[in-house]
Every structure is written in structure tokens, then in C-alpha cells.
């Protein structure tokens, strides 16, 4: 017996039309036919633009600023402008983000994203006016919400505003990570260790100095990122299609940027040459490069953490990373440095995103770059992943690192690098001879110096103090050489 089909169970729809024909749109959807076609055409990333809430908020800010500008210059009546303004504000406040459904990767230079925003904001406004979704004769996504605009100025402007908003939280997390390394630098300020160059023993330093170096390099990246943020403040609103401003009132560009600056809190300015600004995406490439720099330096730090914690018995074993999870399905007790490893992988992805952005910038043709969707996705994903990577590195790794003080002390004591600090007092030849003996016997270098009668135990202790060995306390004068090297 065939199952009973309840025809009333079919979700209700509304009919919308465009220049290609008509489609049935789910009645509850705030998006419309242009978004529906994008859903059919671009099932690529399986990730909607709503995964980047800052981009959605930025799109709504652009639409809100445009409504205010259009009202101000007299090309949109007050009722319609106010409806668009209030609907956009609701999106800015976090509502309806689930209606921004077009994929992050799309053809059309971002037109689908722009139309998704136009349709959602329009239908929210229609609902607020007591009308049904799709009543575009009263309020149109194109004629009203998109008035004086083109995808070609809306989309890149929204990307820049959205990235500026995202950068704020990234910088906050970067500074917290820097402070975490500084706290460890203070905790480890008196812990001597052997510094290494080319993976070979070099001269002593403190573990605190090593962690302070990590903090300093992250601080440099913080300032580079803040400096490069200015690349995102020049926008091309008012350019419309190719930069000539066709269909936009003469006063629109100045008005919309003024309103958008007020809404976003950003120091935005209109590009001097709107034709150039519409076709050139070099600012995105430069900004992405600063993100890559930060990611690669962070990855180098994680490489060092993995090396310093390697072992723990057969490796360097100088520090202990917090144990986060079992490291093997076959080796009991094995714990892996999973947090630095995941940060490494984020850095690899960011480096790849930098290549993608570079190729997309180069791929632009004539008056427009059609590849801004992949530029936007690459940069937004990089910021999102880096922010989360910094958070987990700080909370789940750095804050819980401990030092293997006994092991580090023993390694410094038997290190031939220590003898470098005594060279000004006993001479290079004697130092070399003692270094050879220490390597062969594994004995403490200071003890060998005292036994050879070259220095007193007190003087050795003074010169091999953590402050002297690490360079924190300068040696201002040399003591006389007690015995010539040839007398050894």
C-alpha cells in the first residue's frame, strides 16, 4: 500500500522573478531569487558567508550608510530610507545572520553576496512595515536598498570594513599571547640554560630571555598589523560600476563615506581615483602579507616549543608543555605537543592563503577584479583561524608551561659553552683544553677550572652566575690570568 502523502505538508513558497524567469522561494526565507540562483550555481565551499559575522555586519553597515546618504541627498524618500536603515541595524545587532546563505566562494565578483544583503534587508524592512516578504513594488532590493550602489563598490568596501572589525579582536588576542610569554619570561628569569645556534650548543642564557624574545617578536607583529590597518580605510563607495559614478548623485560619495565612518567607527576616506580603486586590490595583498608574517613567526615559536619540550627522556626536555590528551593509540603514556602542532598547521594554511590572495590580485582584468570573493574568504579565514590558534596556544599551552630546572642546571654545568665566559680570565688555549676535557668526561666545567688552579671557586661562582652568564650583568674588568696555558 502506497504511503499517504499530505500535500499540506509541502512548505509554503512565494514566487519571485528576475530577468531570467521565476522561482519558488520558501515563504519563511528573507533572501530571494538572486540568492536562490547563487545557491544553485555555487555549491563549492559548503560554507555560507555568515561564517564571517563581521562581513555580514559590514554589509549591513554599508546599506545603512547608503540609505542615510540617499535620504540626505534627496534620491530616496524618508519612509523607505528609514525602513532600510532600521532593518540594517537589526542585522548589525546580530539578527538574521542565518539568512546570509550564499557560499563564500562564488563567481560574479561578489554580486551574489551583495544581492543576498539587499534581499534580506529589504524583506526585513517589508515585514517591519506590515507587508509580506517579496512585496518589491513597495520596497525593492535593487531600486531602493541598492540605490546609488553597485556590487563593485559595496563589496570591496564591506570587505575592508569587515576586516577592520575582525582585526580588532585579532590584535586583542595577539596582545594577550604576548603578555602570556612575558609572564613566563618573568617566571623563568633566573633559570639558566644552554643557548643553541644551528642546533649546536652555544653559550648560556636564561629561559626567561628566550621567552622574552618570543614576546618581543609578537609585539613587533602587533605594531606591523596596526600599521597595515590603514590599507583598509580607503574605500570606493560612489564608484558604482567601474569608478565613473554612473547612477549615483554627485553628492552621494562624500555623504555615504561620512555616514559609514560614523556607523563603523572607522576613519574611512574616499579613494582619490575611484577608477583605480575599483580595479586595484593591491591593498588586500599587502594586508595579507602582514598576516602571513605574523603566522610564520608564530609557527617558528611553536617549532621552538616542540623542540624544547621534546623527549621527555630522549629529547631536550628543557620545558614541560601541559598534557592535553593521550598521544597514541598504541604507546601508553605518550603525550604529544598537540597545541603547537595545530598552530603550525594554521600557519601553513595562512601561507597558502597569501599565495591565493596574490594570484587573485594578479588575476584582475581591466576595470574590475572578479576574484574578490576568494580574496575575502582567504583573509577572513586567516584572521579567524589565527585568532583561535592564538587563544588555544595561550590558554592550553603557554600559561601552563613549566621548566625542568634540575635538568637545565645540569646541562649548563657540563656545557663547554660555559667556558666561553671564562676565556677573558684564563685565555683561549686553556679554555679550549678544558672544553675538550669536559666533553670527554662529562664533568662540570667550573670544577675543572678550580682543580686546574686557574681560578678560585669563589671567582668561578661569580663569573658563572646566572646574571653574568646571561649578559644581564656586564663584566667591567678582567682578573689576572692565574697560569699560562702552556703550564697546563
Residue pairs with C-beta under 8 A, 6 or more apart in sequence:
11 26
11 27
11 28
12 26
12 27
13 24
13 25
13 26
13 27
14 24
14 25
14 27
14 132
14 133
14 134
15 22
15 23
15 24
15 25
15 134
16 22
16 23
16 25
16 32
16 33
16 36
16 134
16 136
17 23
17 33
18 33
18 34
18 37
20 37
22 33
23 33
23 36
23 37
25 31
25 32
25 33
25 36
25 134
27 133
29 99
29 133
30 96
30 99
30 119
30 120
30 123
30 124
30 133
31 99
31 100
31 101
31 116
31 119
31 120
31 123
32 115
32 119
32 122
32 123
32 134
32 141
34 111
34 112
34 115
34 116
34 118
34 119
34 141
35 101
35 102
35 112
35 115
35 116
35 119
37 112
38 102
38 103
38 106
38 108
38 112
38 115
38 116
39 101
39 102
39 103
41 106
41 107
41 112
42 102
42 103
42 105
42 106
42 107
42 112
43 103
44 103
44 105
44 106
45 103
45 104
45 105
45 377
46 103
47 103
47 104
48 100
48 101
48 102
48 103
48 104
49 55
49 56
49 100
49 101
49 102
49 103
49 104
49 113
49 116
50 56
50 97
50 98
50 99
50 100
50 101
51 104
51 384
52 104
52 162
52 166
52 376
52 380
52 384
53 94
53 97
54 162
54 163
54 165
54 166
54 380
55 158
55 159
55 162
55 376
55 380
56 91
56 97
56 100
56 117
56 162
57 91
57 92
57 94
57 162
57 165
58 157
58 158
58 159
58 160
58 161
58 162
58 165
58 264
59 91
59 100
59 113
59 114
59 117
59 154
59 158
59 162
60 88
60 89
60 91
60 92
60 117
60 121
61 88
61 92
61 158
61 161
61 260
61 263
61 264
62 117
62 149
62 154
62 157
62 158
62 161
62 237
62 260
63 84
63 88
63 117
63 118
63 121
63 145
63 154
64 84
64 85
64 88
64 89
64 92
64 259
64 263
65 237
65 256
65 257
65 259
65 260
65 263
66 145
66 146
66 147
66 148
66 149
66 154
66 237
66 256
67 76
67 80
67 81
67 82
67 84
67 85
67 88
67 145
68 81
68 85
68 255
68 256
68 259
69 148
69 252
69 255
69 256
69 258
69 259
70 76
70 81
70 147
70 148
70 252
71 77
71 78
71 81
71 82
72 251
72 255
72 259
73 249
73 251
73 252
73 255
74 249
75 147
75 148
75 249
75 252
76 84
76 144
76 147
80 139
80 144
83 125
83 126
83 128
83 129
83 139
84 121
84 122
84 125
84 139
84 144
84 145
86 125
86 128
87 121
87 122
87 124
87 125
87 128
88 121
90 96
90 124
91 97
91 120
91 121
91 124
92 263
95 124
96 120
96 124
99 116
99 120
100 113
100 116
100 117
100 120
101 116
102 112
102 113
102 116
104 373
104 376
104 377
104 380
105 373
105 374
105 377
106 112
106 113
106 373
107 370
107 373
108 151
108 370
109 151
109 152
109 155
109 368
109 369
109 370
109 371
109 372
109 373
110 151
110 154
110 155
110 156
110 372
110 373
110 376
111 151
111 155
113 151
113 155
113 158
113 373
114 146
114 149
114 151
114 154
114 155
115 141
115 151
117 154
117 158
118 141
118 142
118 145
118 146
119 141
121 141
121 145
122 136
122 139
122 140
122 141
122 144
122 145
123 133
123 134
125 139
125 145
126 132
126 133
126 134
126 135
126 138
126 139
127 133
129 138
129 139
131 138
131 139
139 145
146 154
148 238
148 240
148 247
148 248
148 249
148 252
148 256
149 237
149 240
149 248
150 239
150 240
150 241
150 247
152 236
152 239
152 240
152 241
152 242
152 278
152 368
153 235
153 236
153 237
153 238
153 239
153 240
153 274
153 278
154 237
155 372
156 235
156 236
156 278
156 281
156 372
157 235
157 236
157 237
157 260
159 284
159 372
159 375
159 376
159 379
160 232
160 233
160 234
160 235
160 283
161 232
161 235
161 260
161 264
161 266
161 268
162 376
162 380
163 232
163 287
163 379
163 380
163 383
164 229
164 232
164 233
164 264
164 266
165 264
166 380
166 383
166 384
166 387
167 225
167 229
167 232
167 383
169 387
170 225
170 383
170 386
170 387
170 390
171 222
171 225
171 226
173 387
173 390
173 391
173 394
174 218
174 221
174 222
174 225
174 294
174 390
175 222
176 390
176 394
177 218
177 390
177 393
177 394
177 398
178 215
178 218
178 219
178 222
179 215
180 394
180 398
180 399
181 211
181 212
181 214
181 215
181 218
181 398
182 211
182 212
182 215
183 399
184 208
184 211
184 398
184 401
185 208
185 209
185 211
185 212
185 214
185 215
186 208
187 208
187 403
188 206
188 207
188 208
188 210
188 211
188 403
189 206
189 208
190 206
190 208
190 466
191 206
191 207
191 208
191 403
191 405
191 408
191 466
192 204
192 205
192 206
192 207
192 408
192 409
192 412
192 466
192 469
192 470
193 204
193 205
193 206
193 207
193 210
193 318
193 408
193 411
193 412
194 201
194 202
194 203
194 204
194 205
194 411
194 412
194 415
194 417
195 202
195 203
195 204
195 205
195 210
195 417
196 202
201 415
201 416
201 417
202 417
203 417
203 418
203 420
203 421
203 469
204 412
204 415
204 417
204 418
204 421
204 469
204 470
205 469
205 470
205 471
206 466
206 470
206 472
207 318
207 319
207 403
207 408
209 470
210 304
214 301
214 304
217 297
217 301
218 294
218 297
218 298
218 301
221 290
221 293
221 294
221 297
221 298
224 290
224 293
224 294
225 290
225 291
225 294
228 286
228 287
228 290
229 287
231 283
231 284
231 286
231 287
232 283
232 287
233 266
233 267
233 268
233 269
234 268
234 269
234 270
234 271
234 277
234 283
235 257
235 260
235 268
235 269
235 270
235 271
235 277
236 243
236 270
236 271
236 274
236 277
236 278
237 253
237 256
237 257
237 260
237 270
238 245
238 248
238 252
238 253
238 254
238 256
238 257
238 270
238 274
239 245
239 253
239 271
239 274
239 275
239 277
239 278
240 246
240 247
240 248
241 247
242 275
242 278
242 279
242 367
242 368
243 273
243 274
243 275
243 276
243 277
243 278
243 279
243 367
244 274
244 275
245 252
245 253
245 274
253 270
253 274
254 270
257 268
257 269
257 270
260 266
260 268
261 267
261 268
271 277
275 367
278 367
278 368
279 364
279 366
279 367
279 368
279 369
280 364
280 369
281 360
281 361
281 364
281 369
281 372
281 375
282 361
284 357
284 361
284 372
284 375
284 379
285 357
285 358
285 361
287 379
288 353
288 354
288 357
288 358
288 378
288 379
288 382
289 354
291 350
291 353
291 354
291 379
291 382
291 383
291 386
292 350
292 351
292 353
292 354
292 382
294 386
295 346
295 347
295 350
295 351
295 382
295 386
296 347
296 350
296 351
298 343
298 347
298 386
298 389
298 390
298 393
299 343
299 344
299 347
299 348
302 340
302 341
302 343
302 344
302 347
302 393
303 340
303 344
305 319
305 321
305 337
305 340
305 397
305 401
306 337
306 340
306 341
307 315
307 316
308 316
308 318
308 319
309 315
309 316
309 317
309 318
309 319
309 320
309 321
309 337
310 316
310 317
311 317
312 320
312 404
317 404
317 407
318 403
318 404
318 407
318 408
318 411
319 401
319 402
319 403
319 404
320 401
320 402
320 403
320 404
321 337
321 339
321 340
321 397
321 400
321 401
322 339
322 396
322 397
322 400
322 401
323 335
324 335
324 338
324 339
324 396
324 397
325 335
325 336
325 338
326 334
326 335
327 334
327 335
327 336
327 338
328 334
328 336
339 392
339 393
339 396
339 397
340 393
340 397
342 389
342 392
343 389
343 390
343 392
343 393
346 385
346 386
346 388
346 389
349 381
349 382
349 385
350 382
350 385
350 386
353 378
353 379
353 381
353 382
354 378
356 374
356 375
356 378
357 374
357 375
357 378
357 379
360 369
360 371
360 372
360 374
360 375
360 378
361 369
361 371
361 375
363 369
363 370
363 371
364 370
364 371
369 375
412 418
412 469
413 444
413 445
413 446
414 438
414 442
414 443
414 444
414 445
415 438
415 445
416 435
416 438
416 439
416 445
418 445
418 446
418 464
418 469
419 431
419 434
419 435
419 438
419 445
419 449
420 431
421 463
421 464
421 468
421 469
422 431
422 445
422 449
422 454
422 455
422 460
422 463
422 464
423 431
424 475
424 478
425 454
425 455
425 459
425 463
425 478
425 479
425 481
426 434
426 449
426 454
426 455
426 481
426 482
426 483
426 485
427 481
427 484
427 485
428 485
429 485
429 486
430 452
430 454
430 483
430 485
430 488
433 485
433 488
434 445
434 448
434 449
434 452
435 445
437 443
437 448
438 444
438 445
438 448
446 457
446 460
446 461
446 464
449 455
449 460
450 456
450 457
450 460
452 483
452 488
453 482
453 483
454 481
454 482
454 483
455 463
455 479
455 482
459 479
462 468
463 475
465 473
466 472
467 473
468 475
